[in-house]
């Protein structure tokens, strides 16, 4: 499996932002104010994935040292290949979802940037900008988790195989 491409994520962001901007032209006045609750939710996912990536990276390194016959001094349980595969799928899905949310938020920012004199649109711009930043952080954490699923010296596949 090939790593997620940043260009794919960027294309999702641009497409989602353009579609959101176009849709907001028709429906923005009937929408409620944007909530702020998405920001902490995205950041919680980012913290989880970054921590899981750090732990998984250590466990994969522990598994490789166990396979080479070297004693494991760190006391870590080796990473199960099925868990690594599941974390890889989670990382890829989260990266795509983060790009989509970032694009939606950028669409709001782009549409509302001309209405900053009103209180509700200025409040929505702040929430959309914070949501976009949190989505970018979550996407970065997902890409880090995906990177941590790789076996050192084994290519991009979490099982150590060659990319096809």
Backbone as a chain_set.jsonl record, in Angstrom:
{"seq": "XXXXXXXXXXXXXXXXXXXXXXXXXXXXXXXXXXXXXXXXXXXXXXXXXXXXXXXXXXXXXXXXXXXXXXXXXXXXXXXXXXXXXXXXXXXXXXXXXXXXXXXXXXXXXXXXXXXXXXXXXXXXXXXXXXXXXXXXXXXXXXXXXXXXXXXXXXXXXXXXXXXX", "coords": {"N": [[0.852, -1.178, 0.0], [0.588, 2.132, -0.87], [1.876, 5.201, 0.547], [-0.223, 7.878, 1.781], [-0.781, 10.563, -0.347], [0.25, 13.912, -0.221], [-0.551, 15.659, -2.163], [-2.99, 14.584, -2.985], [-4.52, 15.028, -0.698], [-4.435, 17.82, -0.668], [-5.852, 18.364, -3.013], [-8.389, 17.477, -2.252], [-8.948, 19.32, -0.228], [-9.059, 21.747, -1.703], [-11.151, 21.224, -3.53], [-13.314, 20.694, -1.759], [-13.435, 23.177, -0.454], [-14.133, 24.902, -2.56], [-16.638, 23.848, -3.35], [-18.065, 24.2, -0.967], [-17.995, 26.998, -0.678], [-19.508, 27.744, -2.933], [-21.987, 26.567, -2.286], [-22.634, 27.924, 0.059], [-23.281, 30.443, -0.859], [-25.908, 30.179, -1.573], [-27.267, 29.214, 0.717], [-26.38, 30.318, 3.167], [-27.622, 32.325, 4.803], [-29.726, 30.983, 6.009], [-28.601, 29.244, 7.766], [-27.649, 28.101, 11.085], [-25.477, 29.694, 13.567], [-21.989, 28.825, 13.371], [-20.739, 26.101, 15.286], [-18.365, 25.87, 18.022], [-17.478, 23.509, 18.924], [-16.309, 21.586, 17.314], [-13.597, 21.984, 17.164], [-12.205, 21.168, 19.656], [-12.823, 18.435, 19.485], [-11.558, 17.57, 17.12], [-8.916, 18.057, 17.852], [-8.582, 16.28, 19.993], [-8.694, 13.822, 18.667], [-6.387, 14.146, 17.136], [-4.371, 14.204, 19.12], [-4.67, 11.622, 20.171], [-3.979, 10.055, 17.897], [-1.35, 10.863, 17.404], [-0.086, 10.031, 19.763], [-0.618, 7.279, 19.625], [0.81, 6.701, 17.334], [3.451, 7.205, 18.156], [3.75, 5.235, 20.152], [3.267, 2.922, 18.644], [5.354, 3.0, 16.816], [7.563, 2.518, 18.47], [6.91, -0.063, 19.28], [6.978, -1.478, 16.859], [9.672, -1.244, 16.234], [10.631, -2.708, 18.378], [9.628, -5.214, 17.751], [11.088, -5.771, 15.435], [13.671, -5.942, 16.484], [13.332, -8.171, 18.071], [12.905, -10.114, 16.163], [15.368, -10.246, 15.002], [16.83, -11.529, 16.829], [17.996, -10.17, 18.885], [17.97, -9.274, 22.31], [15.117, -7.866, 23.941], [15.258, -4.976, 25.604], [13.573, -2.993, 26.336], [11.133, -3.851, 27.276], [8.72, -3.779, 25.951], [5.748, -4.994, 24.465], [5.678, -6.672, 21.402], [4.478, -5.254, 18.278], [1.398, -6.245, 16.965], [0.766, -7.488, 13.764], [-1.85, -7.263, 12.684], [-2.995, -5.243, 14.212], [-1.369, -3.129, 13.459], [-2.09, -2.926, 10.777], [-4.77, -2.153, 11.057], [-4.462, 0.304, 12.345], [-3.178, 1.674, 10.338], [-5.209, 1.866, 8.405], [-7.013, 3.423, 9.872], [-5.472, 5.758, 10.106], [-5.248, 6.582, 7.424], [-7.948, 7.049, 6.761], [-8.56, 9.07, 8.589], [-6.838, 11.081, 7.757], [-7.916, 11.713, 5.245], [-10.491, 12.53, 6.047], [-9.809, 14.722, 7.657], [-8.729, 16.43, 5.715], [-11.029, 16.929, 4.227], [-12.669, 18.239, 6.142], [-11.054, 20.464, 6.656], [-11.175, 21.686, 4.149], [-13.934, 22.294, 4.0], [-14.1, 24.133, 6.116], [-12.358, 26.102, 5.165], [-13.822, 26.941, 2.966], [-15.93, 28.231, 4.254], [-14.483, 30.299, 5.502], [-13.504, 31.662, 3.26], [-15.905, 32.482, 1.997], [-17.103, 34.073, 3.979], [-15.277, 36.08, 4.454], [-15.681, 38.571, 3.336], [-17.688, 39.681, 4.854], [-17.116, 40.692, 7.397], [-17.931, 42.788, 9.022], [-20.366, 42.356, 10.254], [-21.729, 40.793, 13.227], [-22.367, 37.99, 13.527], [-21.331, 36.696, 11.128], [-18.589, 37.351, 11.552], [-18.035, 35.974, 13.879], [-18.466, 33.39, 12.948], [-16.382, 33.206, 11.079], [-14.136, 33.161, 12.724], [-14.593, 30.763, 14.159], [-14.593, 28.973, 11.986], [-11.974, 29.302, 11.011], [-10.461, 28.409, 13.21], [-11.397, 25.779, 13.289], [-10.444, 24.874, 10.84], [-7.67, 25.029, 11.299], [-7.43, 23.141, 13.376], [-8.237, 20.872, 11.991], [-6.164, 20.631, 10.161], [-4.071, 20.071, 11.915], [-4.991, 17.611, 12.883], [-4.906, 16.122, 10.504], [-2.169, 16.162, 10.026], [-1.312, 14.667, 12.256], [-2.487, 12.242, 11.588], [-1.066, 11.589, 9.273], [1.42, 11.281, 10.434], [0.919, 9.04, 12.074], [0.424, 7.181, 10.066], [2.972, 7.127, 8.916], [4.368, 6.016, 11.048], [3.494, 3.421, 10.992], [5.06, 2.092, 9.239], [7.573, -0.317, 8.62], [10.857, -0.045, 9.694], [13.217, 0.299, 7.172], [11.836, -1.384, 5.518], [10.292, -0.585, 3.341], [7.199, 0.999, 2.2], [5.043, -0.5, 3.039], [3.26, -1.679, 5.863], [3.842, -4.276, 6.601], [6.309, -4.715, 5.691], [6.759, -5.285, 3.053], [7.249, -4.767, -0.504], [6.207, -1.823, -2.313], [3.432, -1.918, -4.454]], "CA": [[0.0, 0.0, 0.0], [1.379, 3.358, -0.971], [1.518, 6.245, 1.524], [-1.153, 8.915, 1.358], [-0.075, 11.675, -0.988], [-0.161, 15.25, 0.206], [-1.252, 16.273, -3.293], [-4.373, 14.105, -2.926], [-5.173, 15.756, 0.389], [-4.593, 19.211, -1.106], [-6.95, 18.4, -3.985], [-9.634, 17.355, -1.49], [-9.166, 20.607, 0.438], [-9.454, 22.753, -2.694], [-12.472, 20.871, -4.046], [-14.301, 20.906, -0.699], [-13.567, 24.618, -0.216], [-14.875, 25.492, -3.684], [-18.037, 23.417, -3.261], [-18.668, 24.85, 0.203], [-18.188, 28.409, -1.003], [-20.641, 27.832, -3.846], [-23.213, 26.217, -1.573], [-22.934, 28.97, 1.042], [-23.918, 31.57, -1.545], [-27.344, 29.922, -1.632], [-27.927, 28.815, 1.964], [-25.758, 30.804, 4.402], [-28.544, 33.095, 5.655], [-30.642, 30.099, 6.724], [-27.832, 28.368, 8.652], [-27.355, 28.603, 12.432], [-24.052, 30.024, 13.736], [-21.089, 27.67, 13.448], [-20.35, 25.754, 16.66], [-16.943, 25.818, 18.319], [-17.186, 22.193, 19.496], [-15.513, 20.749, 16.42], [-12.163, 22.206, 17.398], [-11.637, 20.23, 20.63], [-12.981, 17.053, 19.02], [-10.48, 17.301, 16.163], [-7.64, 18.036, 18.574], [-8.526, 15.038, 20.768], [-8.32, 12.779, 17.712], [-4.982, 14.38, 16.773], [-3.525, 13.777, 20.244], [-4.74, 10.158, 20.207], [-3.233, 9.464, 16.793], [0.084, 11.117, 17.59], [0.362, 9.128, 20.82], [-0.652, 5.913, 19.104], [1.923, 6.581, 16.401], [4.7, 7.11, 18.921], [3.774, 3.926, 20.784], [3.352, 1.903, 17.597], [6.711, 3.058, 16.253], [8.436, 1.825, 19.419], [6.58, -1.488, 19.262], [7.473, -2.047, 15.602], [11.12, -1.364, 16.404], [10.825, -3.799, 19.324], [9.359, -6.454, 17.024], [12.213, -6.021, 14.522], [14.822, -6.399, 17.259], [13.028, -9.525, 18.529], [13.058, -10.998, 15.01], [16.792, -10.377, 14.697], [17.454, -12.307, 17.886], [18.51, -9.303, 19.943], [17.042, -9.218, 23.453], [14.37, -6.609, 24.08], [15.519, -4.376, 26.902], [12.574, -1.981, 26.629], [9.984, -4.464, 27.918], [7.503, -3.562, 25.176], [5.148, -6.098, 23.728], [5.803, -6.365, 19.971], [3.255, -4.849, 17.59], [0.69, -7.264, 16.21], [0.569, -6.988, 12.392], [-3.244, -6.896, 12.452], [-3.186, -3.929, 14.843], [-0.683, -2.162, 12.603], [-2.94, -2.735, 9.596], [-5.949, -1.378, 11.465], [-4.041, 1.679, 12.611], [-2.895, 2.267, 9.039], [-6.504, 2.216, 7.813], [-7.502, 4.56, 10.653], [-4.682, 6.939, 9.75], [-5.615, 7.028, 6.07], [-9.305, 7.6, 6.818], [-8.519, 10.327, 9.32], [-6.18, 12.085, 6.904], [-8.905, 12.14, 4.251], [-11.541, 13.281, 6.739], [-9.237, 16.0, 8.052], [-8.64, 17.276, 4.516], [-12.393, 17.346, 3.899], [-13.1, 19.244, 7.127], [-10.275, 21.68, 6.406], [-11.749, 22.313, 2.958], [-15.226, 22.887, 4.373], [-13.841, 25.321, 6.927], [-11.792, 27.134, 4.285], [-14.938, 27.467, 2.187], [-16.609, 29.202, 5.118], [-13.618, 31.466, 5.665], [-13.491, 32.392, 1.99], [-17.197, 33.11, 1.746], [-17.426, 35.065, 5.004], [-14.231, 37.09, 4.613], [-16.189, 39.88, 2.922], [-18.782, 40.1, 5.739], [-16.577, 40.757, 8.755], [-18.513, 43.88, 9.791], [-21.488, 41.824, 11.032], [-21.24, 40.002, 14.365], [-22.468, 36.539, 13.321], [-20.296, 36.222, 10.198], [-17.229, 37.439, 12.104], [-17.949, 34.857, 14.824], [-18.342, 32.184, 12.132], [-15.047, 33.178, 10.481], [-13.204, 32.73, 13.773], [-14.803, 29.332, 14.382], [-14.16, 28.238, 10.799], [-10.509, 29.339, 10.958], [-9.97, 27.494, 14.251], [-11.717, 24.423, 12.845], [-9.496, 24.553, 9.769], [-6.366, 24.781, 11.915], [-7.51, 21.866, 14.091], [-8.294, 19.815, 10.982], [-4.808, 20.486, 9.628], [-3.308, 19.373, 12.958], [-5.449, 16.222, 12.879], [-4.388, 15.501, 9.297], [-0.743, 15.942, 10.269], [-1.183, 13.539, 13.187], [-2.833, 11.035, 10.843], [0.075, 11.276, 8.409], [2.468, 10.781, 11.326], [0.551, 7.676, 12.429], [0.668, 6.362, 8.878], [4.424, 6.971, 8.828], [4.811, 5.13, 12.127], [3.097, 2.047, 10.674], [6.071, 1.504, 8.362], [8.661, -1.059, 9.235], [12.108, 0.597, 9.292], [13.977, -0.426, 6.164], [11.014, -2.367, 4.836], [9.405, 0.01, 2.342], [6.031, 1.723, 2.689], [4.039, -1.421, 3.528], [3.481, -1.938, 7.281], [4.339, -5.632, 6.793], [7.687, -4.757, 5.238], [6.834, -5.674, 1.648], [7.481, -3.723, -1.498], [5.034, -1.146, -2.847], [2.992, -2.469, -5.749]], "C": [[0.89, 1.231, 0.0], [0.94, 4.377, 0.096], [0.539, 7.254, 0.928], [-0.359, 10.081, 0.787], [-0.638, 13.002, -0.497], [-0.918, 15.95, -0.922], [-2.71, 15.82, -3.355], [-5.143, 14.854, -1.853], [-5.407, 17.215, -0.002], [-5.72, 19.34, -2.117], [-8.305, 18.291, -3.29], [-9.961, 18.675, -0.807], [-9.692, 21.642, -0.557], [-10.864, 22.469, -3.219], [-13.563, 21.111, -3.005], [-14.508, 22.395, -0.424], [-14.386, 25.27, -1.327], [-16.35, 25.112, -3.634], [-18.756, 24.078, -2.084], [-18.946, 26.316, -0.078], [-19.396, 28.589, -1.919], [-21.969, 27.536, -3.166], [-23.607, 27.307, -0.585], [-23.579, 30.193, 0.398], [-25.439, 31.41, -1.538], [-27.993, 29.75, -0.264], [-27.383, 29.46, 3.243], [-26.744, 31.515, 5.329], [-29.512, 32.218, 6.433], [-29.919, 29.158, 7.689], [-27.705, 28.967, 10.045], [-25.872, 28.961, 12.529], [-23.202, 28.748, 13.845], [-20.722, 27.377, 14.899], [-18.828, 25.721, 16.814], [-16.52, 24.41, 18.716], [-16.385, 21.275, 18.579], [-14.029, 20.846, 16.695], [-11.607, 21.244, 18.458], [-11.754, 18.77, 20.182], [-11.865, 16.68, 18.049], [-9.124, 17.208, 16.865], [-7.486, 16.792, 19.433], [-8.112, 13.878, 19.853], [-6.841, 12.922, 17.335], [-4.042, 13.9, 17.878], [-3.511, 12.246, 20.338], [-3.868, 9.545, 19.122], [-1.729, 9.702, 16.926], [0.648, 10.2, 18.676], [0.395, 7.679, 20.367], [0.501, 5.694, 18.127], [3.251, 6.418, 17.115], [4.832, 5.728, 19.544], [3.968, 2.819, 19.743], [4.749, 1.855, 16.995], [7.694, 2.317, 17.162], [8.185, 0.326, 19.398], [7.063, -2.169, 17.985], [8.984, -2.222, 15.683], [11.444, -2.514, 17.358], [10.623, -5.14, 18.639], [10.521, -6.785, 16.093], [13.432, -6.508, 15.294], [14.591, -7.815, 17.783], [13.227, -10.526, 17.392], [14.523, -11.211, 14.665], [17.538, -11.154, 15.777], [18.002, -11.476, 19.017], [17.509, -9.276, 21.101], [16.379, -7.851, 23.53], [14.561, -6.086, 25.496], [14.425, -3.397, 27.299], [11.324, -2.55, 27.293], [8.678, -4.279, 27.174], [7.036, -4.852, 24.524], [5.236, -5.753, 22.244], [4.443, -6.034, 19.339], [2.683, -6.018, 16.807], [0.456, -6.728, 14.801], [-0.875, -6.589, 12.088], [-3.56, -5.528, 13.064], [-2.537, -2.85, 13.989], [-1.523, -1.879, 11.366], [-4.166, -1.9, 9.925], [-5.594, 0.083, 11.733], [-3.717, 2.404, 11.301], [-4.194, 2.705, 8.356], [-7.112, 3.413, 8.544], [-6.772, 5.84, 10.253], [-5.075, 7.467, 8.375], [-6.999, 7.664, 6.067], [-9.323, 8.949, 7.522], [-7.849, 11.425, 8.503], [-7.157, 12.603, 5.853], [-10.021, 12.969, 4.892], [-11.041, 14.651, 7.179], [-9.112, 16.961, 6.882], [-10.021, 17.785, 4.119], [-12.891, 18.427, 4.855], [-12.347, 20.551, 6.935], [-10.813, 22.415, 5.187], [-13.089, 22.97, 3.239], [-15.018, 24.183, 5.158], [-13.245, 26.446, 6.085], [-12.857, 27.745, 3.379], [-15.722, 28.5, 2.97], [-15.773, 30.467, 5.258], [-13.618, 32.307, 4.392], [-14.795, 33.132, 1.724], [-17.455, 34.263, 2.714], [-16.39, 36.174, 5.136], [-14.679, 38.481, 4.179], [-17.277, 40.431, 3.834], [-18.329, 40.291, 7.182], [-17.148, 41.893, 9.596], [-19.695, 43.423, 10.642], [-20.971, 40.893, 12.119], [-21.292, 38.502, 14.104], [-21.456, 36.054, 12.288], [-18.874, 36.317, 10.761], [-17.005, 36.323, 13.127], [-17.747, 33.546, 14.048], [-16.971, 32.082, 11.471], [-14.024, 32.692, 11.498], [-13.344, 31.238, 14.018], [-14.336, 28.495, 13.194], [-12.638, 28.204, 10.696], [-9.902, 28.406, 12.004], [-10.236, 26.039, 13.88], [-10.761, 23.985, 11.753], [-8.121, 24.231, 10.357], [-6.355, 23.438, 12.651], [-7.562, 20.695, 13.114], [-6.921, 19.574, 10.356], [-3.923, 19.749, 10.639], [-3.696, 17.892, 12.977], [-4.916, 15.477, 11.654], [-2.891, 15.226, 9.442], [-0.502, 14.777, 11.216], [-1.51, 12.223, 12.489], [-1.687, 10.626, 9.915], [1.252, 10.75, 9.229], [2.173, 9.334, 11.731], [0.78, 6.732, 11.253], [2.163, 6.107, 8.706], [4.926, 5.971, 9.872], [4.428, 3.675, 11.89], [4.102, 1.354, 9.764], [7.114, 0.764, 9.185], [9.964, -0.408, 8.776], [12.889, -0.286, 8.327], [13.161, -1.409, 5.353], [10.099, -1.799, 3.793], [8.216, 0.674, 2.993], [4.969, 0.835, 3.277], [4.291, -1.709, 5.002], [4.001, -3.348, 7.539], [5.759, -5.79, 6.277], [7.841, -5.138, 3.78], [7.095, -4.473, 0.755], [6.171, -3.074, -1.895], [4.701, -1.738, -4.205], [2.371, -1.407, -6.573]], "O": [[1.831, 1.336, 0.787], [-0.224, 4.404, 0.494], [0.491, 7.447, -0.287], [0.623, 10.525, 1.381], [-1.851, 13.176, -0.378], [-1.822, 16.744, -0.665], [-3.579, 16.602, -3.741], [-6.283, 15.267, -2.07], [-6.458, 17.779, 0.3], [-6.468, 20.318, -2.089], [-9.264, 18.945, -3.699], [-11.114, 19.107, -0.804], [-10.669, 22.335, -0.272], [-11.677, 23.386, -3.336], [-14.615, 21.664, -3.323], [-15.635, 22.828, -0.187], [-15.246, 26.107, -1.049], [-17.218, 25.958, -3.851], [-19.919, 24.467, -2.197], [-20.02, 26.82, 0.249], [-20.214, 29.484, -1.704], [-22.97, 28.194, -3.448], [-24.794, 27.582, -0.41], [-24.346, 30.903, 1.05], [-26.169, 32.4, -1.502], [-29.159, 30.104, -0.094], [-27.895, 29.166, 4.323], [-26.69, 31.31, 6.542], [-30.072, 32.67, 7.432], [-30.565, 28.355, 8.361], [-27.657, 30.188, 10.194], [-25.089, 28.572, 11.662], [-23.662, 27.726, 14.354], [-20.425, 28.297, 15.661], [-18.102, 25.56, 15.833], [-15.325, 24.138, 18.835], [-15.836, 20.276, 19.043], [-13.288, 19.888, 16.479], [-10.621, 20.559, 18.185], [-10.873, 17.961, 20.474], [-11.293, 15.594, 18.146], [-8.289, 16.377, 16.509], [-6.372, 16.292, 19.593], [-7.278, 13.054, 20.227], [-6.129, 11.924, 17.228], [-3.029, 13.26, 17.597], [-2.459, 11.646, 20.559], [-3.103, 8.619, 19.39], [-0.93, 8.827, 16.592], [1.741, 9.654, 18.521], [1.325, 6.94, 20.687], [1.098, 4.617, 18.099], [4.077, 5.592, 16.728], [5.896, 5.113, 19.477], [4.751, 1.893, 19.953], [5.264, 0.776, 16.699], [8.554, 1.578, 16.682], [9.122, -0.468, 19.485], [7.51, -3.316, 18.027], [9.515, -3.242, 15.244], [12.434, -3.218, 17.159], [11.353, -6.095, 18.905], [10.903, -7.949, 15.972], [14.152, -7.388, 14.821], [15.543, -8.581, 17.928], [13.664, -11.653, 17.623], [14.885, -12.241, 14.097], [18.736, -11.407, 15.652], [18.438, -12.031, 20.026], [16.301, -9.256, 20.863], [16.988, -6.824, 23.229], [14.083, -6.681, 26.462], [14.341, -3.004, 28.462], [10.523, -1.783, 27.827], [7.619, -4.593, 27.716], [7.837, -5.681, 24.093], [4.895, -4.633, 21.862], [3.399, -6.481, 19.814], [3.402, -6.698, 16.075], [-0.016, -5.6, 14.658], [-1.101, -5.664, 11.307], [-4.314, -4.748, 12.483], [-3.103, -1.77, 13.818], [-1.656, -0.727, 10.951], [-4.553, -1.03, 9.144], [-6.353, 0.987, 11.381], [-3.956, 3.605, 11.175], [-4.262, 3.797, 7.792], [-7.663, 4.314, 7.911], [-7.397, 6.886, 10.083], [-5.218, 8.676, 8.191], [-7.203, 8.704, 5.441], [-10.025, 9.867, 7.096], [-8.264, 12.582, 8.564], [-7.215, 13.806, 5.602], [-10.442, 13.986, 4.341], [-11.772, 15.637, 7.084], [-9.355, 18.159, 7.026], [-10.167, 18.939, 3.719], [-13.472, 19.421, 4.42], [-12.934, 21.627, 7.038], [-10.897, 23.643, 5.193], [-13.352, 24.077, 2.77], [-15.671, 25.193, 4.899], [-13.591, 27.612, 6.272], [-12.799, 28.934, 3.063], [-16.131, 29.525, 2.425], [-16.294, 31.577, 5.146], [-13.722, 33.532, 4.454], [-14.784, 34.278, 1.275], [-17.966, 35.309, 2.314], [-16.619, 37.131, 5.876], [-14.103, 39.475, 4.621], [-17.749, 41.546, 3.611], [-19.114, 40.064, 8.102], [-16.868, 41.953, 10.793], [-19.993, 44.051, 11.657], [-19.916, 40.277, 11.969], [-20.337, 37.8, 14.435], [-20.767, 35.068, 12.551], [-18.042, 35.456, 10.478], [-15.901, 35.788, 13.227], [-16.949, 32.699, 14.45], [-16.448, 30.979, 11.316], [-13.143, 31.899, 11.166], [-12.346, 30.52, 14.082], [-13.75, 27.428, 13.377], [-12.07, 27.174, 10.331], [-8.94, 27.693, 11.719], [-9.401, 25.169, 14.126], [-10.313, 22.839, 11.745], [-7.483, 23.261, 9.948], [-5.384, 22.687, 12.561], [-6.99, 19.639, 13.383], [-6.564, 18.435, 10.058], [-3.118, 18.9, 10.258], [-2.831, 17.022, 13.074], [-4.517, 14.318, 11.763], [-2.407, 14.174, 9.026], [0.415, 13.984, 11.003], [-0.881, 11.201, 12.766], [-1.38, 9.44, 9.793], [1.992, 9.878, 8.774], [3.075, 8.496, 11.732], [1.271, 5.617, 11.428], [2.569, 4.991, 8.384], [5.817, 5.17, 9.589], [4.986, 2.782, 12.528], [4.004, 0.147, 9.543], [7.477, 1.172, 10.289], [10.162, -0.234, 7.574], [13.184, -1.446, 8.613], [13.719, -2.19, 4.582], [9.173, -2.494, 3.377], [8.213, 0.894, 4.205], [4.067, 1.33, 3.953], [5.437, -1.963, 5.376], [4.556, -3.598, 8.61], [6.353, -6.86, 6.402], [8.967, -5.3, 3.311], [7.151, -3.33, 1.207], [5.121, -3.712, -1.821], [5.591, -2.023, -5.006], [1.938, -1.669, -7.695]]}, "num_chains": 1, "name": "protein.A"}
